Amino acid sequence: MFSKATLGFLDELAANNERAWFEENKPRYEALVREPALELIAAMASSLAKFAPHFRAEPKKMGGSLMRVFRDTRFARDKTPYKINIGIQFRHELGKQLL
């Protein structure tokens, strides 16, 4: 699902971590990072349901298992606006209720 081009894009993002560059390269982000990550999450759903039925694999662009690319820089020393990794989480079904 992920390719060498995905890792190359993340390296480029690390070297050019600014809004103008990201906006110009957003179609590449979507093709090389977001879509393969959503495919992986979707592919994990049935396996996850078998061995961890209380955890959810939600392949959604927003509010699902894929973490956002934008960093919260409000209190951080590092003010780069984008994460240079792919974050995926499988939340427990009660996770949102407990937070």
N, C-alpha and C positions, 0 to 999 in steps of 0.2 A: 504494500500500500504506500509506504514511504519510499522515496528513491534517493539516489545521490543528489539529485537536483533539489530535493527538500532540504537536505543538510547544507547544500550550497546556498540556498536562499537564506537559511538561518544565519550562516556565516556573513553573508552580505548585509543582512539586517543588523547584525552586531557591529559591523563596520560603518553603517550608515543609519544609525538609530535616531532618525528625526522624522517629523511629520511629513515634510515635503517628499522625501524619498519614499516613505511608506505609501503615501497616497498615489504616487506615480507607479508603484509596484504592487498595488493592492490586488489586481487581477492575478498576478503570480502567486501572492500569498494564498488567495482563495484556491487556486489550482494545485499548488504544491504542498500546502500545509492544511488548510481548513477541510477541503474535500476528502483527502486521504484519511485525516483524523476522524471525520464523521463516518467514513466507510469502516474504519477499524472499530469504532464504537458500536456501529450496527452489527458488525460481524461477531463482536463479543457478547451481544445481548443473549443469545440462546445458551451459550456456554456458561455465562455468568448465572443465568436463571437456574441451571442445573446444580451448580455447586455452592452458590451463594444467593438463594432466592429472595433475600431481603434487600439486595443491592440492585440498583437500577443503572442500566446502560441506556442513556438517552441521547440519540444522535440529532441534536438540535443546535442550530447556530448560536442561539442565545438561551440561557437558562437550562442547558442540558449538561452532558458530561464533559464537553469541551470547554476548557477554561478560556477566558478572554485573552486576547493578545495585548491589550492595553494594561500598562502598569499603573498602580496607584502611587503617584509621586508626591502626594501632599506632605508626608512626613519623612520622606526618604532623602538621604544625601545624594543618591544617584538619581538624577532627574531624567534619565533616558525614558522616553515614553512607551517603549514596546518591550515585551518579554522576548527573549531569544531562545526559548524552548517551547515545546508543545506540551501543554498541561491537560491531562485527562483525569477525571475523577469519577468514581462509581459510588454515588452516595447511597447510604442506607435509606430505606423507604421512610423512616421516621426522621431523617436528617433535617429536613426543612422545618418540621414541627418543633424540634428541640432547640433550634437556633434562635 
